[in-house]
Amino acid sequence: MAKVTTLEISQRAKAGKGAARATRREGMVPGVVYGGKKEPTLVSIDPRIIMKELHRGAWQSRLYQFSIGGEQVHALIRDIQFHPVSDAPIHIDFLRLVPGQSVHVQVGITFTGEDEAPGIKRGGVLNIARHSVDVEVPVENIPEHFTVDLSKLDINDNVRWDDLQGTEHSTPTLHIPNFVIASIAPPTVDEEAEEASEEAAAEAK
């Protein structure tokens, strides 16, 4: 289960472009909280909070909680819009979560054991096909991340969806059976450098 991050969010009373612009003039980012079979709620949030979450990474699957009008809300960040020139956040959407609901989230993958992998010790190269996976998962079981152990992988071995840890309640949206996450490729050889080395060795004889 993902950890819950608490945010400071204020409720806005007025809708419309004019109200949103007024919110931005006050140094805040307008947003909306929707879903959960409730009417959308207009909110505002400090842009520094948004940027902090973006820099932390994995915000697509992070659970957030905040209070609106005395109600404790659990939500996911669904979308962030940015200014085309400054790249500053100008709008944010939250999806309200309710028990029993399944949601589509992007979950990051944590790789462990790379230093112990026999294939890498022999000069193999780790090729990561996917740093994250899109899944459908109950809101009660949203994982913080998936984990994969590379410590036993040799050259030409690979890690697939079924090898990931923490996927018990998750269903991938990619309709490819047991798709590849990462693999250990054979060491690359610079043929020209190898030929030059062989020629130099021959001339030295």
C-alpha positions as CSV (number, residue, x, y, z in Angstrom):
1,M,0.0,0.0,0.0
2,A,1.3,3.4,-1.0
3,K,2.1,5.9,1.8
4,V,-0.3,8.8,2.2
5,T,1.0,12.3,1.8
6,T,-0.9,15.2,3.4
7,L,-1.3,18.4,1.4
8,E,-2.4,21.9,2.3
9,I,-5.3,22.8,0.0
10,S,-7.9,25.6,0.2
11,Q,-11.4,25.6,-1.2
12,R,-12.4,28.1,-3.9
13,A,-15.9,29.5,-4.1
14,K,-16.0,30.8,-7.7
15,A,-15.7,29.0,-11.0
16,G,-14.7,30.3,-14.4
17,K,-11.6,31.6,-16.2
18,G,-11.8,35.0,-14.4
19,A,-11.8,33.3,-11.0
20,A,-8.9,31.0,-12.0
21,R,-6.9,34.0,-13.2
22,A,-7.6,35.8,-9.9
23,T,-6.3,32.7,-8.1
24,R,-3.1,32.8,-10.1
25,R,-2.6,36.5,-9.4
26,E,-2.7,35.6,-5.7
27,G,0.2,33.3,-6.3
28,M,-1.8,30.1,-6.1
29,V,-2.7,27.3,-8.6
30,P,-6.4,26.7,-9.2
31,G,-7.6,23.1,-9.3
32,V,-10.6,20.8,-9.1
33,V,-11.3,17.6,-7.1
34,Y,-13.7,15.3,-8.9
35,G,-15.0,11.8,-8.7
36,G,-16.4,9.7,-5.9
37,K,-20.0,10.3,-7.0
38,K,-19.8,13.8,-5.7
39,E,-20.0,17.2,-7.3
40,P,-16.6,18.7,-8.3
41,T,-15.0,20.9,-5.7
42,L,-12.9,23.9,-6.7
43,V,-9.6,24.2,-4.8
44,S,-6.3,26.2,-4.8
45,I,-2.8,25.1,-3.9
46,D,0.6,26.6,-3.5
47,P,2.7,25.9,-6.7
48,R,5.7,25.1,-4.5
49,I,3.8,22.1,-3.1
50,I,3.1,20.9,-6.6
51,M,6.8,21.3,-7.7
52,K,8.0,19.5,-4.6
53,E,5.8,16.5,-5.5
54,L,6.9,16.5,-9.1
55,H,10.6,16.5,-8.0
56,R,9.9,13.5,-5.7
57,G,8.8,11.5,-8.7
58,A,6.2,8.7,-8.8
59,W,3.4,11.2,-8.1
60,Q,1.1,9.4,-10.5
61,S,0.5,6.6,-7.9
62,R,1.0,8.6,-4.7
63,L,-2.0,8.8,-2.4
64,Y,-2.8,12.3,-1.1
65,Q,-5.1,13.4,1.7
66,F,-6.4,16.9,2.5
67,S,-9.3,18.6,4.2
68,I,-12.0,20.4,2.3
69,G,-14.9,22.0,4.2
70,G,-14.3,19.7,7.1
71,E,-14.2,16.6,4.9
72,Q,-11.1,14.4,4.8
73,V,-10.4,13.6,1.2
74,H,-8.2,10.9,-0.3
75,A,-7.1,11.5,-3.9
76,L,-4.7,11.0,-6.7
77,I,-3.2,13.7,-8.9
78,R,-4.8,13.1,-12.3
79,D,-3.4,15.9,-14.4
80,I,-1.2,19.0,-14.1
81,Q,-1.2,21.7,-16.7
82,F,1.8,23.9,-17.2
83,H,2.4,27.4,-18.7
84,P,3.8,26.9,-22.3
85,V,6.6,29.4,-21.7
86,S,7.6,29.3,-18.0
87,D,6.6,25.7,-17.4
88,A,5.0,26.8,-14.1
89,P,2.0,24.8,-13.0
90,I,-1.3,26.6,-13.9
91,H,-3.9,24.0,-13.1
92,I,-4.2,20.7,-11.2
93,D,-6.8,17.9,-11.2
94,F,-7.4,15.5,-8.3
95,L,-9.4,12.3,-8.5
96,R,-11.3,11.7,-5.3
97,L,-11.0,8.1,-4.1
98,V,-13.7,6.0,-2.4
99,P,-13.5,2.5,-0.9
100,G,-14.2,-0.3,-3.3
101,Q,-13.2,1.7,-6.3
102,S,-10.6,0.5,-8.8
103,V,-8.4,3.1,-10.5
104,H,-5.8,3.3,-13.3
105,V,-2.4,4.3,-12.0
106,Q,1.2,4.3,-13.2
107,V,3.4,2.5,-10.7
108,G,7.2,2.9,-10.8
109,I,9.6,-0.1,-10.6
110,T,12.5,-0.3,-8.1
111,F,15.5,-2.4,-9.3
112,T,17.6,-4.1,-6.7
113,G,20.6,-6.5,-6.8
114,E,22.2,-5.1,-9.9
115,D,25.7,-5.2,-8.4
116,E,25.3,-8.9,-7.6
117,A,23.9,-10.0,-11.0
118,P,26.3,-12.6,-12.6
119,G,25.6,-11.3,-16.1
120,I,26.6,-7.8,-15.2
121,K,29.7,-9.0,-13.4
122,R,30.6,-10.7,-16.7
123,G,30.3,-7.5,-18.6
124,G,26.7,-7.7,-19.6
125,V,24.5,-4.6,-20.0
126,L,21.3,-4.0,-18.1
127,N,18.5,-3.0,-20.6
128,I,15.5,-1.6,-18.8
129,A,12.4,-1.9,-21.0
130,R,10.0,-0.4,-18.5
131,H,10.6,2.0,-15.6
132,S,6.9,1.8,-14.7
133,V,3.7,-0.1,-15.5
134,D,0.2,1.1,-15.9
135,V,-2.2,-1.0,-13.9
136,E,-5.8,-1.2,-12.6
137,V,-5.9,-1.6,-8.8
138,P,-8.3,-1.2,-5.9
139,V,-7.8,2.1,-4.1
140,E,-7.1,0.2,-0.9
141,N,-4.2,-1.6,-2.5
142,I,-2.4,1.0,-4.6
143,P,1.3,0.0,-4.3
144,E,4.0,2.6,-3.6
145,H,6.2,0.8,-6.2
146,F,6.9,-2.6,-7.7
147,T,10.3,-4.3,-6.9
148,V,12.4,-6.5,-9.1
149,D,15.5,-8.5,-7.9
150,L,18.3,-8.6,-10.5
151,S,20.8,-10.5,-8.4
152,K,20.5,-13.9,-10.1
153,L,20.3,-12.7,-13.7
154,D,22.9,-13.9,-16.1
155,I,23.6,-12.8,-19.7
156,N,20.5,-13.2,-21.9
157,D,18.2,-13.6,-18.9
158,N,15.3,-11.3,-18.4
159,V,12.7,-10.2,-15.9
160,R,9.0,-10.2,-16.7
161,W,5.8,-9.0,-15.1
162,D,5.3,-12.2,-13.2
163,D,8.8,-11.7,-11.6
164,L,7.8,-8.4,-10.0
165,Q,7.1,-8.2,-6.3
166,G,4.1,-6.2,-5.0
167,T,1.8,-6.9,-7.9
168,E,-0.7,-9.1,-6.0
169,H,-3.7,-6.8,-6.4
170,S,-2.7,-5.2,-9.7
171,T,-3.8,-6.0,-13.3
172,P,-1.6,-4.5,-16.0
173,T,-3.4,-2.6,-18.7
174,L,-0.9,-3.7,-21.3
175,H,-2.5,-6.8,-23.1
176,I,0.7,-8.6,-23.7
177,P,1.1,-11.8,-21.6
178,N,4.0,-11.7,-19.1
179,F,5.8,-8.8,-20.8
180,V,9.5,-8.1,-20.3
181,I,10.6,-5.5,-17.8
182,A,14.4,-5.7,-18.1
183,S,17.1,-8.0,-19.5
184,I,20.8,-8.5,-19.4
185,A,22.3,-8.1,-22.9
186,P,25.7,-9.6,-23.9
187,P,28.7,-7.2,-23.6
188,T,29.1,-4.9,-26.6
189,V,32.3,-5.2,-28.5
190,D,33.9,-2.4,-30.4
191,E,35.0,-4.4,-33.5
192,E,37.4,-1.7,-34.8
193,A,39.1,-1.4,-31.5
194,E,39.4,-5.2,-31.2
195,E,40.9,-5.4,-34.7
196,A,43.4,-2.6,-34.0
197,S,44.4,-4.3,-30.8
198,E,45.0,-7.6,-32.7
199,E,47.0,-5.8,-35.4
200,A,49.2,-4.1,-32.7
201,A,49.8,-7.4,-31.0
202,A,50.8,-9.0,-34.4
203,E,53.2,-6.2,-35.2
204,A,54.8,-6.5,-31.8
205,K,55.7,-10.1,-32.4
